[in-house]
């Protein structure tokens, strides 16, 4: 009598649930919500500083300069914090940084009340300089907590999804608090979230996995920044995509006569991005990182063309933004995963901080270039910056130094 093996009844949805259900088992149930709330401030501060300084000085130009100063400070400070966390452990470094950040926020309020524009800009830069990046530090913890490659891929996919939510909810929270309260209340809310949830993240038991690196092993890692230059460039391209898409969509909405709808249309990109990021863990291993990286770059290039072609109608532009978003989350996860294989896990905080700084610089460059092009040549032309960023991302995939 012959026997046959019954067909598997495991569905893709069941596989997803089982993969993501392992994350709380590895890190603890409180880890994901604490790390999610702890990364809100870094998405709130530039906009909150813009609103506060503009309201206090009466000048949008000064507010914009202050916001840019905060962003530059953030781009400089995040790698410094990551470098320190690799050598001193995350908990000690984060607790010091949280205290310095609260002092910096107080310094900004003092400068607004008593000093001129140069002091205000310097204070805003210090606010950004002392702003901790929970996103990068959390990925660094996963590098040490997960011993299985599938678990790490799932954790990075979850991190990408949480980042998408944070970059939508953070600015929205600034707007709501600013309308119901004041611009000052928005920055104070960000400071409160930092003091509570970044501190909780610092003290979470998972910090035990971030023990300092012995001094005698630090010298061989001096070339790490050169090794990850290509992934950092890829993150600059991703940031430019964010900034240029946001300014292009805003310009299109303004030309149509509904500028307030621009942010809602842009937020649609997160819908597509979240869907593909969550399902990314189902891709077969034979569809490797380089292929994913290349496809995402080409997808963003195609999405830029769709957005340019539909820039005159918000309905069709929304669909184009949704399609473009399908490639954003997978690109971020793929680049992070590829970069993580280039260095030892004990260098993870510095590595992830460099990638985050690349995004920050890219957003600033993309928003500036995209806004300038859109203002002089129209919204459709503004999306050419997205096209260039997508093309560079695809090219960088061919040069990426991937390791197994």
Order of alpha helices (4+ residues) and beta strands (2+ residues): alpha-alpha-alpha-alpha-alpha-alpha-alpha-alpha-alpha-alpha-alpha-alpha-alpha-alpha-alpha-alpha-alpha-alpha-alpha
